[in-house]
Amino acid sequence: MSKVEKKSSREDDKYMSTADAAKMLFVSQAHVAKLIDQGKLKLHHITGNNRLVRIDSVLAYQASQQIGIEAYHAAASDEE
C-alpha cells in the first residue's frame, strides 16, 4: 500500500492549481486561464471549478518569458 501512496504523492507533485501558477508567474488567475485557453500552459484536468495545470508547462512558460525579458534588456542597453 505504501507504494501506491508514494506514487500518488509523486503524481500530485506534477500539477498545481491555477492560483499557485498565478503566484509563481506573478499574474492573475484570469491570465492563467487565458494562457491555458491559448495552449501556452497545459491543463491536466478540471475538478469542479478548479483547473490543475502541469508544473512543467508553467516552468517552461516562465523560462520563455525570462528569455524575452533578457532579450529586451539586451536590446535596450545596446540602444544607449
BELQUIBEL-V283240 format. One record per residue. RES is the residue in three letters. OMEGA is omega in whole degrees, -180 to 180 (NA if undefined). BURIAL is b if it has 9 or more other C-alpha atoms within 8 Angstrom, else e. Layout:
BEGIN
res;omega;burial
RES;OMEGA;BURIAL
RES;OMEGA;BURIAL
END
This chain:
BEGIN
res;omega;burial
MET;-178;e
SER;177;e
LYS;179;e
VAL;179;e
GLU;179;e
LYS;179;e
LYS;179;e
SER;180;e
SER;179;e
ARG;178;e
GLU;180;e
ASP;-179;e
ASP;-177;e
LYS;-174;b
TYR;176;b
MET;178;b
SER;177;b
THR;177;b
ALA;179;e
ASP;178;e
ALA;179;b
ALA;178;b
LYS;-178;b
MET;-177;e
LEU;-178;e
PHE;177;e
VAL;178;b
SER;176;b
GLN;178;b
ALA;178;e
HIS;176;b
VAL;178;b
ALA;178;b
LYS;178;e
LEU;176;b
ILE;-180;b
ASP;179;e
GLN;-179;e
GLY;-180;e
LYS;172;b
LEU;-177;b
LYS;178;b
LEU;175;b
HIS;176;b
HIS;179;e
ILE;176;b
THR;-176;e
GLY;177;e
ASN;-176;e
ASN;174;e
ARG;175;b
LEU;-180;b
VAL;179;b
ARG;-180;b
ILE;-179;b
ASP;178;e
SER;177;b
VAL;179;b
LEU;179;e
ALA;178;e
TYR;179;b
GLN;179;b
ALA;180;e
SER;177;e
GLN;180;e
GLN;178;e
ILE;178;e
GLY;179;e
ILE;180;e
GLU;178;e
ALA;178;e
TYR;-179;e
HIS;178;e
ALA;179;e
ALA;-180;e
ALA;-180;e
SER;176;e
ASP;-179;e
GLU;-178;e
GLU;NA;e
END
